[in-house]
Amino acid sequence: MNYQEQALAGATGVDLIVALYDGWIRFLHRAVAAVEADDVIERRYAVKRALDILMYLEARLRPDIGGAPAASLSDFYSAMFTMTLEASHAASKEDLLEVIACVRNVREAWVVVAKDPEANRVLPRELRTAQERRPLAAPVASTATTGAAQSMRWSA
């Protein structure tokens, strides 16, 4: 198992989303370097890979669960898709750097979300880790203490 596999092995679903954003940003930086080197083939390859990640993230949005935040992310992804294509077409380092800045801002928001254990429960199933896919335990009645129902939670 290599370093990246080990690092992601214990990751939560939100951590995996942050890793996708990191990859997105990495490919955008490769596109910038290709623009600087006037390497059209590398620029197109890097932009394609960045857009692949963007489309993967877009396809996993669940507006039925995510509501307004999912709609906002969809709008963001659409804007980034357009900006990336225009920046690539113009071979504009400045425009690609603007896309990177926007993506970084949203990535940082996901880092904040990663610190909230409740956030992982609203992720699409395929973005949750195997442990997170297990349902939470059902409430357990406790007559020995207060008689009120208490809920158990699993934590990692």
Kinemage of the C-alpha trace (Angstrom):
@kinemage 1
@onewidth
@group {chain A} dominant
@subgroup {mainchain}
@vectorlist {calphas} color= white
{ca met a 1} P 0.000 0.000 0.000
{ca asn a 2} L 1.505 3.342 -1.006
{ca tyr a 3} L 1.437 6.559 1.021
{ca gln a 4} L -1.663 7.986 -0.698
{ca glu a 5} L -3.624 4.774 -0.174
{ca gln a 6} L -2.633 4.720 3.508
{ca ala a 7} L -3.603 8.366 3.938
{ca leu a 8} L -7.030 7.799 2.388
{ca ala a 9} L -7.671 4.467 4.132
{ca gly a 10} L -8.840 6.171 7.326
{ca ala a 11} L -10.449 9.156 5.646
{ca thr a 12} L -14.061 10.202 6.123
{ca gly a 13} L -16.317 10.996 3.180
{ca val a 14} L -15.677 14.709 3.593
{ca asp a 15} L -11.933 14.039 3.706
{ca leu a 16} L -12.300 12.273 0.358
{ca ile a 17} L -14.078 15.318 -1.085
{ca val a 18} L -11.203 17.518 0.134
{ca ala a 19} L -8.794 15.088 -1.583
{ca leu a 20} L -10.778 15.464 -4.833
{ca tyr a 21} L -10.524 19.248 -4.522
{ca asp a 22} L -6.767 18.861 -3.971
{ca gly a 23} L -6.533 16.858 -7.192
{ca trp a 24} L -8.648 19.421 -9.018
{ca ile a 25} L -6.316 22.204 -7.884
{ca arg a 26} L -3.221 20.134 -8.711
{ca phe a 27} L -4.386 19.635 -12.328
{ca leu a 28} L -5.237 23.321 -12.658
{ca his a 29} L -1.672 24.139 -11.550
{ca arg a 30} L -0.389 21.718 -14.189
{ca ala a 31} L -2.472 23.607 -16.749
{ca val a 32} L -0.886 26.885 -15.594
{ca ala a 33} L 2.584 25.382 -15.949
{ca ala a 34} L 1.663 24.133 -19.423
{ca val a 35} L 0.493 27.623 -20.423
{ca glu a 36} L 3.812 29.037 -19.204
{ca ala a 37} L 5.687 26.372 -21.201
{ca asp a 38} L 3.438 26.916 -24.231
{ca asp a 39} L 2.629 23.176 -24.157
{ca val a 40} L -0.832 22.864 -25.706
{ca ile a 41} L -1.064 19.081 -25.303
{ca glu a 42} L -0.187 19.154 -21.591
{ca arg a 43} L -2.557 22.085 -21.017
{ca arg a 44} L -5.432 20.183 -22.620
{ca tyr a 45} L -4.602 17.025 -20.682
{ca ala a 46} L -4.444 18.874 -17.352
{ca val a 47} L -7.674 20.766 -18.057
{ca lys a 48} L -9.407 17.522 -19.041
{ca arg a 49} L -8.348 15.855 -15.784
{ca ala a 50} L -9.439 18.898 -13.753
{ca leu a 51} L -12.816 18.856 -15.504
{ca asp a 52} L -13.149 15.099 -14.928
{ca ile a 53} L -12.885 15.703 -11.191
{ca leu a 54} L -15.313 18.616 -11.379
{ca met a 55} L -17.864 16.488 -13.277
{ca tyr a 56} L -17.459 13.653 -10.777
{ca leu a 57} L -18.221 16.039 -7.919
{ca glu a 58} L -21.169 17.519 -9.838
{ca ala a 59} L -22.612 14.082 -10.590
{ca arg a 60} L -22.563 13.158 -6.886
{ca leu a 61} L -24.634 16.149 -5.774
{ca arg a 62} L -27.970 15.200 -4.221
{ca pro a 63} L -30.358 18.170 -4.413
{ca asp a 64} L -33.086 16.048 -2.807
{ca ile a 65} L -30.948 15.769 0.334
{ca gly a 66} L -28.618 18.765 0.076
{ca gly a 67} L -31.248 21.395 -0.768
{ca ala a 68} L -29.947 24.939 -1.197
{ca pro a 69} L -26.279 24.090 -0.487
{ca ala a 70} L -26.344 21.414 -3.210
{ca ala a 71} L -27.921 23.904 -5.633
{ca ser a 72} L -25.233 26.446 -4.773
{ca leu a 73} L -22.495 23.878 -5.352
{ca ser a 74} L -24.079 22.971 -8.690
{ca asp a 75} L -24.006 26.639 -9.709
{ca phe a 76} L -20.395 26.888 -8.531
{ca tyr a 77} L -19.374 23.807 -10.525
{ca ser a 78} L -21.087 25.178 -13.641
{ca ala a 79} L -19.281 28.491 -13.276
{ca met a 80} L -15.920 26.768 -12.720
{ca phe a 81} L -16.495 24.539 -15.747
{ca thr a 82} L -17.140 27.573 -17.957
{ca met a 83} L -14.261 29.594 -16.502
{ca thr a 84} L -11.847 26.668 -16.915
{ca leu a 85} L -12.806 26.095 -20.550
{ca glu a 86} L -12.518 29.805 -21.351
{ca ala a 87} L -9.156 30.062 -19.570
{ca ser a 88} L -7.843 27.034 -21.433
{ca his a 89} L -9.118 28.268 -24.785
{ca ala a 90} L -7.443 31.637 -24.212
{ca ala a 91} L -4.335 29.934 -22.768
{ca ser a 92} L -4.637 32.446 -19.938
{ca lys a 93} L -2.491 31.838 -16.881
{ca glu a 94} L -4.293 34.636 -15.027
{ca asp a 95} L -7.739 33.157 -15.698
{ca leu a 96} L -6.596 29.696 -14.591
{ca leu a 97} L -5.186 31.215 -11.395
{ca glu a 98} L -8.574 32.862 -10.796
{ca val a 99} L -10.251 29.452 -11.085
{ca ile a 100} L -7.700 28.017 -8.642
{ca ala a 101} L -8.476 30.796 -6.144
{ca cys a 102} L -12.212 30.082 -6.365
{ca val a 103} L -11.742 26.332 -5.980
{ca arg a 104} L -9.389 26.875 -3.029
{ca asn a 105} L -12.013 28.970 -1.253
{ca val a 106} L -14.610 26.222 -1.526
{ca arg a 107} L -12.014 23.599 -0.591
{ca glu a 108} L -11.326 25.510 2.617
{ca ala a 109} L -15.055 25.458 3.385
{ca trp a 110} L -14.987 21.654 3.009
{ca val a 111} L -12.042 21.536 5.438
{ca val a 112} L -14.236 23.311 7.991
{ca val a 113} L -17.085 20.880 7.254
{ca ala a 114} L -14.679 17.949 7.728
{ca lys a 115} L -14.384 18.935 11.378
{ca asp a 116} L -18.159 18.415 11.833
{ca pro a 117} L -18.960 14.704 12.359
{ca glu a 118} L -22.618 15.257 11.429
{ca ala a 119} L -21.628 16.455 7.944
{ca asn a 120} L -20.639 12.973 6.796
{ca arg a 121} L -24.178 11.695 7.334
{ca val a 122} L -25.559 13.789 4.460
{ca leu a 123} L -22.980 12.688 1.891
{ca pro a 124} L -24.047 10.448 -0.983
{ca arg a 125} L -23.458 6.793 -0.112
{ca glu a 126} L -20.625 6.359 -2.643
{ca leu a 127} L -18.666 9.204 -1.042
{ca arg a 128} L -18.900 7.726 2.446
{ca thr a 129} L -16.384 5.262 3.782
{ca ala a 130} L -17.499 1.710 4.576
{ca gln a 131} L -17.679 2.549 8.266
{ca glu a 132} L -19.799 5.625 7.586
{ca arg a 133} L -22.230 3.575 5.461
{ca arg a 134} L -23.258 1.517 8.455
{ca pro a 135} L -26.508 2.863 9.884
{ca leu a 136} L -26.447 4.513 13.270
{ca ala a 137} L -27.768 2.403 16.102
{ca ala a 138} L -31.484 2.709 16.819
{ca pro a 139} L -32.555 4.543 19.966
{ca val a 140} L -32.367 2.398 23.082
{ca ala a 141} L -34.951 2.725 25.846
{ca ser a 142} L -33.442 3.093 29.268
{ca thr a 143} L -35.863 2.510 32.128
{ca ala a 144} L -33.075 2.021 34.642
{ca thr a 145} L -32.063 5.693 34.551
{ca thr a 146} L -34.637 8.270 33.502
{ca gly a 147} L -37.085 6.201 31.513
{ca ala a 148} L -36.485 8.451 28.520
{ca ala a 149} L -35.200 7.139 25.223
{ca gln a 150} L -31.512 7.700 24.743
{ca ser a 151} L -29.737 7.360 21.442
{ca met a 152} L -26.417 5.681 20.898
{ca arg a 153} L -23.933 7.034 18.373
{ca trp a 154} L -20.916 5.445 16.847
{ca ser a 155} L -17.819 7.513 16.641
{ca ala a 156} L -14.512 6.959 15.002
